Amino acid sequence: MRPARSDEPGRQSCSGQTSKTSQEAARGSVGKGLASAHLALVLFVALSLLPAASFGQDAQTAGTAQQGSAVEETGDNPAEPADAPAADTDIALADATTASADTINLSDPNPGSGTNWSYDSASGTFTISAGAVTVTGNTSTRRVVVAGFAAITLSGATINLIGTDSAVPIDIVGSANVRLTLRGDSTLRGGTEAAAMRVADTASLTVTAASTGSLTAIGGEGIDGDPGGAGIQGGSITIQGGTLDARGNESDAAGISASSITISDGRVEAQGGWNTAGITAETIQISGGKVRATGGYCAAGIGGNIGESVGNITISGGTVEANG
């Protein structure tokens, strides 16, 4: 259940929060602090400040650890992002520079099946088993599940599942390893209390450097006081290119929520809902691209949701704007 709003009993207040930074933090030392409402810290590489579990306490000075969390900006030796899990040797996961001939047309009334995918008409589910597949067309009733190592091109596709209970437009399950290339403008809208795109804790998603298009991912609404869906939710997420706009539902859902997030290029905009961060993960690494993240009430732009802290945030390049 979400915390009470400002006009409800028991509302947690963000008043009295303070934040600090220093020239040392701007040059690359560890910077600490609380995320306060309407905080916008924009440097050549800007640092987002994490919220503390206890509101109203003074921010700690730069270089002091808070609840085991760290925000650091490295200088000459940025950390290298972790490589994506190795694929099966018989499956090519190279960036898709052209659309695969094996195509899922979401608009096709009788889609049948393809070389690397099948369709279940009873559930309206396309399942991609492995290999290279292009997804195009529009639907308000069908969804896509990815169950293996796959190179997917999302080409001007729209999946809008608003009002459908717990329906995730693109669901990356099990230990699937997906390389996603964006062509044209695509949109995903999650069903009730569902993310627009979900990556299992044991799975990984890479938005490739070959991406020239955009993806808008909007989480579904929450009901009966329960949280809505995140824009993108899940395990390991890497963004190497393209334009990504991820929006959590206003009812307590993050823009992007994952176990680890690595951004090396592209344009990323993430908007958190009530009490939730724009981008949140146990490990966040940003080494390039343009990133703008906005948190909801009492939440960090990049960092923790209300009353939470995260593991480690490393910013070593790019242009980053974080508003909490």
Long-range contacts (C-beta under 8 A, 24 or more apart in sequence): 1-225, 1-226, 2-222, 2-225, 2-226, 2-227, 2-251, 2-252, 2-274, 2-275, 3-275, 3-306, 5-274, 6-297, 12-55, 12-298, 12-306, 12-307, 13-55, 13-56, 14-55, 14-297, 14-298, 15-56, 16-55, 16-56, 17-55, 17-56, 17-59, 18-58, 18-59, 19-49, 19-59, 20-59, 20-60, 20-61, 20-62, 21-47, 21-49, 21-62, 22-61, 22-62, 24-62, 24-63, 25-62, 25-63, 25-73, 26-73, 27-75, 28-72, 28-73, 28-74, 28-75, 29-62, 29-63, 29-72, 30-62, 30-63, 30-65, 30-70, 30-71, 30-72, 31-62, 31-63, 31-71, 31-72, 31-73, 32-59, 32-60, 32-61, 32-62, 32-63, 32-64, 32-65, 32-66, 32-69, 32-70, 32-71, 33-59, 33-60, 33-62, 33-66, 34-59, 35-295, 35-298, 35-299, 35-300, 35-301, 35-303, 35-304, 35-324, 36-324, 37-297, 37-298, 37-324, 38-323, 38-324, 39-301, 39-322, 39-323, 39-324, 40-321, 40-322, 40-323, 41-322, 42-320, 42-321, 43-320, 44-319, 45-73, 45-286, 45-315, 45-316, 45-317, 45-318, 45-319, 45-320, 46-315, 46-319, 46-320, 46-321, 46-322, 47-71, 47-73, 47-315, 47-320, 47-322, 48-293, 48-300, 48-301, 48-302, 48-303, 48-313, 48-320, 48-322, 48-324, 49-300, 49-303, 49-322, 49-324, 50-300, 50-303, 50-304, 50-309, 50-310, 50-313, 51-298, 51-299, 51-300, 51-303, 51-304, 51-305, 51-306, 51-307, 51-308, 51-309, 51-324, 52-309, 53-307, 53-308, 53-309, 55-298, 55-307, 66-309, 67-309, 68-309, 68-311, 69-303, 69-304, 69-309, 69-310, 69-311, 69-312, 69-313, 70-311, 70-312, 70-313, 71-303, 71-312, 71-313, 71-315, 72-312, 72-313, 72-314, 72-315, 73-314, 73-315, 73-316, 74-314, 74-315, 74-316, 75-316, 78-287, 78-314, 78-316, 78-317, 79-285, 79-287, 79-314, 79-316, 81-238, 81-262, 81-264, 81-285, 81-287, 82-236, 82-260, 82-262, 84-177, 84-179, 84-204, 84-206, 84-236, 84-238, 85-175, 85-177, 85-204, 87-149, 87-177, 88-130, 88-149, 91-130, 91-131, 91-148, 91-149, 91-150, 92-131, 92-132, 92-151, 93-149, 93-150, 93-151, 93-177, 93-179, 94-151, 94-179, 95-151, 95-179, 95-181, 95-208, 95-209, 95-210, 96-132, 96-134, 96-151, 96-152, 96-153, 96-179, 96-181, 96-208, 96-210, 97-181, 97-210, 99-134, 99-153, 99-155, 99-183, 100-131, 100-132, 100-133, 100-134, 100-151, 100-153, 101-134, 102-131, 102-132, 102-133, 102-134, 103-133, 103-134, 103-135, 103-136, 104-128, 104-133, 104-134, 104-135, 104-136, 104-137, 104-144, 105-136, 105-137, 106-135, 106-136, 106-137, 106-138, 106-139, 106-142, 106-157, 106-158, 106-159, 107-137, 107-138, 107-139, 108-137, 116-150, 128-152, 143-167, 143-168, 143-169, 143-170, 143-171, 144-169, 144-170, 144-171, 145-170, 145-171, 145-173, 146-170, 146-171, 146-172, 146-173, 146-176, 146-178, 147-173, 147-174, 147-176, 148-174, 148-176, 148-177, 149-176, 149-177, 149-178, 150-176, 150-177, 150-178, 150-179, 151-178, 151-179, 151-181, 152-178, 152-179, 152-180, 152-181, 153-180, 153-181, 153-182, 153-183, 154-180, 154-181, 154-182, 154-183, 154-186, 154-213, 154-215, 155-183, 155-184, 155-186, 155-213, 156-183, 156-184, 156-185, 156-186, 156-213, 157-186, 157-187, 158-186, 158-187, 158-188, 159-187, 159-188, 159-189, 160-187, 160-188, 160-189, 161-189, 161-190, 161-191, 161-194, 161-220, 162-189, 162-190, 162-191, 162-220, 162-221, 163-191, 163-192, 164-191, 164-192, 165-191, 165-192, 165-193, 165-194, 166-191, 166-192, 166-193, 166-194, 167-191, 167-192, 167-194, 167-220, 168-194, 168-195, 168-196, 168-197, 168-198, 168-229, 169-196, 169-197, 170-196, 170-197, 170-198, 171-197, 171-198, 172-197, 172-198, 172-199, 172-200, 172-203, 172-205, 172-234, 173-200, 173-203, 174-200, 174-202, 174-203, 175-200, 175-202, 175-203, 176-200, 176-203, 176-204, 177-203, 177-204, 178-203, 178-204, 178-205, 178-206, 179-206, 179-208, 180-205, 180-206, 180-207, 180-208, 180-211, 181-207, 181-208, 181-210, 181-211, 181-242, 182-207, 182-211, 182-212, 182-213, 182-214, 182-215, 182-241, 182-242, 182-243, 183-211, 183-212, 183-213, 184-213, 184-214, 185-213, 185-214, 185-216, 186-213, 186-214, 186-215, 186-216, 187-215, 187-216, 187-217, 187-218, 188-215, 188-216, 188-217, 188-218, 189-218, 189-220, 190-218, 190-219, 190-220, 190-229, 190-249, 191-220, 191-229, 192-220, 192-221, 192-222, 192-223, 193-220, 193-221, 193-222, 193-223, 193-226, 193-227, 193-228, 193-229, 194-219, 194-220, 194-229, 195-219, 195-220, 195-229, 195-230, 195-231, 195-232, 195-233, 195-234, 195-253, 196-220, 196-229, 196-230, 196-231, 196-232, 196-246, 197-231, 197-232, 197-233, 197-234, 198-232, 198-233, 198-234, 199-232, 199-233, 199-234, 199-235, 199-236, 199-237, 199-258, 200-234, 200-235, 201-234, 201-235, 201-259, 202-235, 203-234, 203-235, 203-236, 204-235, 204-236, 204-237, 204-238, 205-232, 205-234, 205-235, 205-236, 205-237, 205-238, 206-237, 206-238, 206-239, 206-240, 207-238, 207-239, 207-240, 207-241, 207-242, 207-244, 207-266, 208-240, 208-241, 208-242, 209-240, 209-241, 209-265, 210-241, 211-240, 211-241, 211-242, 211-243, 211-266, 212-241, 212-242, 213-242, 213-243, 214-242, 214-243, 214-244, 214-245, 215-242, 215-243, 215-244, 215-245, 216-245, 216-247, 217-244, 217-245, 217-246, 217-247, 218-247, 218-249, 219-247, 219-248, 219-249, 219-253, 219-273, 220-249, 221-249, 221-251, 222-249, 222-251, 222-252, 222-253, 226-251, 227-251, 227-252, 227-253, 227-273, 228-252, 228-253, 228-273, 229-253, 230-254, 230-255, 230-256, 230-257, 231-255, 231-256, 231-270, 231-271, 232-256, 232-257, 232-258, 233-257, 233-258, 234-258, 234-259, 235-259, 235-260, 236-260, 237-261, 237-262, 237-281, 238-262, 238-263, 238-264, 239-263, 239-264, 239-265, 239-266, 239-268, 239-289, 240-264, 240-265, 240-266, 241-265, 241-266, 242-266, 242-267, 243-267, 243-268, 244-268, 244-269, 245-269, 245-270, 246-270, 246-271, 247-271, 248-272, 248-273, 248-276, 248-296, 249-273, 250-274, 250-296, 252-276, 252-296, 254-278, 254-279, 254-280, 254-305, 255-279, 255-293, 255-294, 256-280, 256-281, 257-281, 259-283, 260-284, 260-285, 261-285, 262-286, 262-287, 263-287, 263-288, 263-289, 263-291, 263-318, 264-288, 264-289, 265-289, 265-318, 266-290, 267-291, 268-292, 268-293, 269-293, 270-294, 272-296, 272-299, 272-301, 272-305, 275-299, 275-305, 275-306, 276-305, 276-306, 277-301, 277-302, 277-303, 277-304, 277-305, 277-324, 278-302, 278-322, 278-323, 279-303, 280-304, 280-305, 280-308, 280-310, 281-310, 281-311, 282-310, 282-311, 282-312, 283-311, 283-312, 284-310, 284-312, 284-313, 284-314, 285-313, 285-314, 285-315, 285-316, 286-314, 286-315, 286-316, 286-317, 286-318, 286-320, 287-315, 287-316, 287-317, 287-318, 288-317, 288-318, 289-318, 289-319, 290-318, 290-319, 290-320, 291-318, 291-319, 291-320, 291-321, 292-320, 292-321, 292-322, 292-323, 293-320, 293-321, 293-322, 293-323, 294-322, 294-323, 294-324, 295-322, 295-323, 295-324, 299-324, 300-324
